[in-house]
């Protein structure tokens, strides 16, 4: 059987995953379930996710069902009943999305969860399958390969040999740089802020199960409850000439307040409630998609292959979709290079479309034409095409 072959072929040459984020852990869990030997090499000394809230839309929720973690994801998530897009200064309603209907329409809900919670759920599931799977403090430098194996080199750590390598190392992927060469990123002109506000610091009306987006003239303010309504996630985007690409750069809350001082009361009150010590910012850089994700026994996944801007909340979802497809391709085909080619062919069109839509949505929400007609006909989300995509069924069809 395929399961038997995978165990034999990888007994002494594991599948190597570079990067222990959500994409890398989803892939590891899917492969471990099928009996593969997997090793995840993560550069951090301690495996924990930074960041804030993320969206897990129906197009990736079905994968969690297949991996056996759907129930715990649901328990630790909030499910918005409604999405509201408003003009940030006038309060005019521009668009609504009935998120509460998504489960009946697509079979799975739209979850909103803290990134760290989703990460820990996957991490615990991987550890239950193989307590030795994840290796910390391994900074990837380069790889070399033969027809039968790949050697991976690290900074201040011994090299390791595997059957293949999957680069899950994010938007500044070192694995991608070796495949394609270093490519300059473009500063988008936008800076992002993030913060978590305890529910005790806010009026109860801000913690209802609703996803809120406020936009006006190159500024976007997003907030929604997480952790069963005990915290409010805040994500902010604004035009600014500041170019540090880091998730851990402390931000000045007063600067944020000045940028949004003419917004409606809800935005002003939420900014006032942010703890100055827990406000962070980073510059948004854009990278073009690439048409070749593979180099022999090496392939890319998630942001390493198709870096997503955050305006549709699909970055984690695309990595999760990728991970399921890649696992199913490795299960379906004996030859690793064939599996990688078939995976790339199956994912290229979908990921490129979501990437381009994320760009377009950022421009639309940051533009000056803020009227209901700008966001009519579901132009901001393309829900049927976005959320109706079923990676489990699509991968089965692609690799049948």
C-alpha positions as CSV (number, residue, x, y, z in Angstrom):
1,X,0.0,0.0,0.0
2,X,1.0,3.7,-0.3
3,X,1.2,3.8,3.5
4,X,3.6,0.9,3.7
5,X,5.8,2.3,0.9
6,X,5.9,5.7,2.6
7,X,7.1,4.2,5.9
8,X,9.7,2.0,4.2
9,X,11.0,4.8,1.9
10,X,11.4,7.3,4.7
11,X,12.6,5.1,7.5
12,X,16.1,6.5,7.4
13,X,15.4,9.6,5.4
14,X,12.7,11.7,6.9
15,X,10.7,14.4,5.1
16,X,12.3,17.6,6.3
17,X,10.1,20.7,6.9
18,X,11.9,24.1,7.3
19,X,9.7,26.3,9.6
20,X,7.4,25.4,12.4
21,X,4.5,27.9,11.8
22,X,0.9,27.0,11.1
23,X,1.6,25.8,7.5
24,X,4.6,23.6,8.6
25,X,2.7,22.1,11.5
26,X,-0.4,21.4,9.4
27,X,1.8,19.6,6.9
28,X,3.6,17.7,9.5
29,X,0.4,16.5,11.2
30,X,-1.1,15.4,7.8
31,X,2.0,13.4,7.0
32,X,2.4,11.9,10.4
33,X,-1.2,10.7,10.2
34,X,-0.2,8.7,7.1
35,X,2.8,7.1,8.8
36,X,5.6,9.2,7.3
37,X,8.7,10.1,9.2
38,X,8.8,13.9,9.5
39,X,11.2,16.3,11.1
40,X,10.4,20.0,11.5
41,X,13.4,22.3,11.8
42,X,12.6,25.7,13.4
43,X,15.0,28.5,13.9
44,X,13.5,29.8,17.2
45,X,14.8,28.5,20.5
46,X,11.2,28.3,21.8
47,X,8.3,27.3,19.6
48,X,5.6,29.9,20.1
49,X,3.6,32.1,17.7
50,X,3.6,35.8,18.0
51,X,0.9,37.9,16.4
52,X,-2.7,38.5,17.0
53,X,-6.0,37.2,15.7
54,X,-6.3,35.3,12.4
55,X,-9.3,34.1,10.3
56,X,-9.8,30.5,9.5
57,X,-12.5,30.5,6.8
58,X,-14.6,27.5,5.6
59,X,-12.1,26.8,2.8
60,X,-9.5,25.7,5.3
61,X,-11.8,24.5,8.2
62,X,-12.5,21.2,6.6
63,X,-8.8,20.3,6.7
64,X,-9.0,20.5,10.5
65,X,-11.8,18.0,10.5
66,X,-9.6,15.6,8.5
67,X,-6.7,16.1,11.0
68,X,-8.8,15.6,14.1
69,X,-8.4,19.0,15.6
70,X,-11.7,20.7,14.5
71,X,-13.5,20.4,17.8
72,X,-10.7,22.0,19.8
73,X,-10.3,24.8,17.2
74,X,-14.0,25.5,17.5
75,X,-13.9,25.6,21.3
76,X,-11.1,28.2,21.2
77,X,-12.5,30.3,18.4
78,X,-15.1,33.0,18.0
79,X,-17.6,32.7,15.1
80,X,-18.8,36.1,13.9
81,X,-22.5,36.3,13.0
82,X,-21.9,39.3,10.8
83,X,-19.2,41.3,9.0
84,X,-19.7,45.0,8.7
85,X,-17.7,47.4,6.5
86,X,-18.3,51.1,7.3
87,X,-16.8,54.4,6.4
88,X,-14.6,55.2,9.4
89,X,-15.4,58.9,9.6
90,X,-19.1,59.1,8.7
91,X,-20.3,55.6,9.9
92,X,-22.0,54.9,6.6
93,X,-22.6,51.2,6.1
94,X,-20.8,50.1,2.9
95,X,-21.2,46.3,3.0
96,X,-22.3,43.4,5.1
97,X,-21.3,39.8,5.1
98,X,-23.7,37.3,6.9
99,X,-21.0,35.1,8.3
100,X,-23.6,33.2,10.3
101,X,-24.8,31.6,7.1
102,X,-21.4,30.3,6.0
103,X,-21.7,27.0,7.8
104,X,-25.1,26.1,6.2
105,X,-23.8,27.3,2.8
106,X,-20.3,25.8,2.8
107,X,-20.4,23.2,5.5
108,X,-18.0,24.8,7.9
109,X,-18.0,28.0,9.9
110,X,-15.8,31.1,9.7
111,X,-13.5,31.0,12.8
112,X,-11.6,33.9,14.3
113,X,-8.9,32.8,16.7
114,X,-5.7,34.0,18.2
115,X,-2.8,32.8,16.1
116,X,-1.0,31.5,19.2
117,X,-4.0,29.3,20.1
118,X,-4.3,27.8,16.6
119,X,-0.5,27.2,16.6
120,X,-0.5,25.5,20.0
121,X,-3.4,23.2,19.0
122,X,-1.4,22.0,16.0
123,X,1.8,21.8,17.9
124,X,0.2,19.6,20.6
125,X,-1.3,17.3,17.9
126,X,2.1,16.9,16.3
127,X,3.8,16.1,19.6
128,X,1.1,13.5,20.3
129,X,2.0,11.8,17.0
130,X,5.8,12.1,17.5
131,X,7.5,13.8,20.4
132,X,10.8,14.1,18.5
133,X,9.3,15.6,15.4
134,X,10.2,19.2,16.1
135,X,13.8,20.4,16.3
136,X,14.4,23.9,17.7
137,X,17.3,26.3,17.3
138,X,18.0,25.3,13.7
139,X,18.7,28.3,11.4
140,X,18.6,27.0,7.8
141,X,21.4,28.2,5.6
142,X,21.3,26.1,2.4
143,X,20.7,22.7,0.9
144,X,22.3,20.4,-1.6
145,X,20.8,17.3,-3.2
146,X,21.4,14.1,-5.2
147,X,18.9,12.0,-7.1
148,X,18.1,10.2,-3.8
149,X,18.3,12.6,-0.9
150,X,18.8,16.2,0.3
151,X,21.4,17.5,2.7
152,X,20.3,20.5,4.8
153,X,22.8,22.8,6.5
154,X,22.2,25.0,9.5
155,X,24.0,27.7,11.4
156,X,25.9,26.2,14.4
157,X,24.1,22.8,14.1
158,X,25.0,19.6,12.4
159,X,23.7,19.0,8.9
160,X,20.9,16.6,8.3
161,X,19.8,14.3,5.4
162,X,16.3,13.7,4.3
163,X,14.2,12.3,1.5
164,X,13.0,15.8,0.5
165,X,12.7,19.4,1.9
166,X,9.6,21.6,2.1
167,X,10.2,25.3,2.7
168,X,7.6,26.6,5.1
169,X,9.7,29.5,6.3
170,X,7.4,32.4,5.4
171,X,7.5,35.6,3.5
172,X,11.3,36.0,3.8
173,X,12.0,32.4,3.0
174,X,15.6,31.3,2.8
175,X,14.6,28.2,1.0
176,X,12.8,30.2,-1.7
177,X,15.9,32.4,-2.0
178,X,18.0,29.4,-3.0
179,X,15.5,28.2,-5.5
180,X,14.8,31.5,-7.2
181,X,17.6,33.8,-6.1
182,X,17.1,36.7,-3.8
183,X,14.3,38.9,-5.1
184,X,13.7,42.5,-3.8
185,X,10.4,43.1,-2.0
186,X,8.3,46.2,-2.8
187,X,7.2,48.4,0.1
188,X,3.5,48.8,-0.3
189,X,3.4,52.2,1.3
190,X,1.4,50.8,4.2
191,X,2.2,50.0,7.8
192,X,0.3,47.5,9.9
193,X,-0.4,47.7,13.6
194,X,-1.7,44.9,15.9
195,X,-2.9,44.8,19.5
196,X,-5.0,42.7,21.9
197,X,-7.4,44.5,24.2
198,X,-8.9,42.7,27.3
199,X,-12.7,42.8,27.3
200,X,-12.7,44.4,30.7
201,X,-11.3,47.6,29.2
202,X,-14.1,48.0,26.7
203,X,-17.9,48.5,26.5
204,X,-19.7,45.2,26.0
205,X,-21.1,46.3,22.7
206,X,-17.6,46.0,21.1
207,X,-17.3,42.3,22.1
208,X,-20.4,41.0,20.2
209,X,-19.7,38.2,17.7
210,X,-19.1,40.6,14.7
211,X,-16.2,41.4,12.5
212,X,-15.8,45.1,12.1
213,X,-13.9,47.0,9.4
214,X,-13.7,50.8,9.3
215,X,-12.0,52.4,6.3
216,X,-11.3,56.0,5.1
217,X,-8.5,57.5,2.9
218,X,-5.6,55.0,3.1
219,X,-6.6,53.8,6.5
220,X,-8.2,50.6,7.7
221,X,-9.2,49.6,11.2
222,X,-10.3,46.1,11.9
223,X,-11.5,44.6,15.2
224,X,-13.3,41.5,16.4
225,X,-13.6,39.4,19.5
226,X,-11.4,36.3,20.2
227,X,-11.0,33.8,23.0
228,X,-14.8,33.5,23.5
229,X,-15.2,37.2,23.8
230,X,-12.7,37.8,26.5
231,X,-10.4,39.8,24.2
232,X,-10.6,42.1,21.3
233,X,-8.2,41.6,18.4
234,X,-7.2,44.9,16.6
235,X,-5.5,45.0,13.2
236,X,-4.7,48.4,11.6
237,X,-3.4,49.5,8.2
238,X,-2.4,53.0,7.3
239,X,-0.3,54.7,4.6
240,X,3.0,55.7,6.1
241,X,6.7,55.9,5.1
242,X,8.2,53.5,7.6
243,X,10.0,50.4,6.3
244,X,10.9,47.9,9.1
245,X,9.5,44.5,8.3
246,X,9.2,43.0,11.8
247,X,6.3,41.4,13.8
248,X,7.9,42.5,17.2
249,X,8.6,46.2,16.7
250,X,7.0,48.2,19.5
251,X,4.7,51.0,18.3
252,X,3.8,54.3,19.7
253,X,0.1,54.3,20.6
254,X,-0.1,58.1,20.3
255,X,1.0,57.9,16.7
256,X,-1.8,55.4,16.0
257,X,-4.3,57.7,17.8
258,X,-3.2,60.7,15.7
259,X,-3.7,58.8,12.5
260,X,-7.3,57.8,13.5
261,X,-8.4,60.8,15.5
262,X,-11.2,61.7,13.0
263,X,-12.7,58.2,13.0
264,X,-15.9,57.3,14.7
265,X,-16.2,56.8,18.5
266,X,-15.7,53.0,18.5
267,X,-12.2,53.3,16.9
268,X,-11.1,56.1,19.2
269,X,-12.3,54.3,22.3
270,X,-10.5,51.1,21.3
271,X,-7.2,52.9,20.6
272,X,-7.5,54.5,24.1
273,X,-7.9,51.1,25.6
274,X,-4.8,49.6,24.0
275,X,-1.9,48.9,26.5
276,X,1.0,50.9,25.1
277,X,3.3,48.0,25.9
278,X,1.3,45.6,23.7
279,X,1.1,47.7,20.6
280,X,3.2,46.5,17.6
281,X,3.8,47.6,14.0
282,X,5.5,46.4,10.9
283,X,5.8,47.6,7.3
284,X,3.9,45.7,4.6
285,X,6.0,44.5,1.8
286,X,4.8,42.8,-1.4
287,X,6.4,40.1,-3.4
288,X,5.4,38.8,-6.8
289,X,4.2,35.2,-7.0
290,X,6.5,32.7,-8.7
291,X,5.6,30.0,-11.2
292,X,8.2,27.5,-10.1
293,X,8.0,26.4,-6.5
294,X,10.2,23.3,-6.9
295,X,13.9,22.4,-7.3
296,X,14.2,18.7,-7.6
297,X,13.4,17.3,-4.1
298,X,12.8,20.7,-2.6
299,X,9.5,22.6,-2.8
300,X,7.8,25.6,-1.2
301,X,4.5,26.1,0.8
302,X,2.4,29.0,2.0
303,X,3.9,32.5,2.1
304,X,7.3,31.1,1.0
305,X,5.6,30.3,-2.4
306,X,3.0,33.0,-2.6
307,X,3.3,35.8,-0.1
308,X,-0.1,37.1,0.9
309,X,-1.0,40.6,1.8
310,X,-3.4,40.5,4.8
311,X,-6.5,42.3,3.4
312,X,-8.6,39.2,2.8
313,X,-7.4,37.3,5.9
314,X,-6.4,34.3,3.8
315,X,-2.7,33.9,4.6
316,X,-3.1,31.1,7.1
317,X,-5.9,29.5,5.0
318,X,-3.7,29.3,1.9
319,X,-0.9,27.7,3.9
320,X,-3.3,25.2,5.3
321,X,-4.8,24.4,1.9
322,X,-1.2,24.0,0.5
323,X,-0.3,21.6,3.4
324,X,-3.3,19.3,2.7
325,X,-2.6,19.2,-1.0
326,X,1.1,18.5,-0.6
327,X,0.5,15.8,1.9
328,X,-2.1,14.1,-0.4
329,X,0.3,14.4,-3.3
330,X,3.1,12.7,-1.4
331,X,0.7,10.0,-0.3
332,X,-0.5,9.5,-3.9
333,X,2.7,9.4,-5.9
334,X,5.8,7.2,-5.3
335,X,8.3,9.6,-6.9
336,X,8.9,12.7,-4.8
337,X,9.6,15.0,-7.7
338,X,6.4,13.9,-9.4
339,X,4.5,14.5,-6.2
340,X,5.9,18.1,-6.0
341,X,5.2,18.9,-9.6
342,X,1.6,17.7,-9.3
343,X,1.2,19.7,-6.0
344,X,2.4,22.8,-7.7
345,X,0.2,22.4,-10.7
346,X,-2.8,21.8,-8.5
347,X,-2.2,24.9,-6.3
348,X,-0.7,27.5,-8.7
349,X,-4.0,29.0,-10.1
350,X,-5.8,29.0,-6.8
351,X,-3.1,30.7,-4.8
352,X,-2.3,33.2,-7.5
353,X,-6.0,34.2,-7.6
354,X,-6.2,34.7,-3.9
355,X,-2.9,36.7,-3.9
356,X,-4.2,39.1,-6.6
357,X,-7.6,39.5,-4.9
358,X,-5.8,40.3,-1.6
359,X,-3.9,43.1,-3.4
360,X,-7.0,44.4,-5.1
361,X,-9.0,44.4,-1.9
362,X,-6.3,46.4,-0.1
363,X,-6.4,49.0,-2.9
364,X,-10.2,49.1,-2.8
365,X,-10.4,49.6,0.9
366,X,-7.6,52.1,1.0
367,X,-9.1,54.2,-1.9
368,X,-11.1,57.3,-1.9
369,X,-14.2,55.9,-3.6
370,X,-16.0,54.7,-0.4
371,X,-19.6,54.1,-1.4
372,X,-21.8,51.0,-1.2
373,X,-21.5,50.5,-4.9
374,X,-17.7,50.1,-4.6
375,X,-18.3,47.0,-2.5
376,X,-21.5,45.7,-4.1
377,X,-21.8,42.3,-5.7
378,X,-19.5,40.8,-3.1
379,X,-16.5,42.4,-4.7
380,X,-14.6,42.6,-1.5
381,X,-14.7,38.9,-0.6
382,X,-15.9,36.7,-3.5
383,X,-17.4,34.4,-0.9
384,X,-18.6,31.6,-3.2
385,X,-15.2,31.2,-4.9
386,X,-13.2,32.0,-1.8
387,X,-15.0,30.1,0.9
388,X,-16.7,27.5,-1.2
389,X,-13.4,25.9,-2.2
390,X,-13.0,22.4,-0.7
391,X,-9.4,21.4,-0.5
392,X,-10.2,17.8,0.5
393,X,-12.5,17.2,-2.5
394,X,-10.2,19.2,-4.9
395,X,-7.1,17.4,-3.9
396,X,-8.8,14.0,-4.3
397,X,-9.9,15.0,-7.8
398,X,-6.5,16.4,-8.7
399,X,-4.6,13.3,-7.6
400,X,-7.1,10.6,-8.6
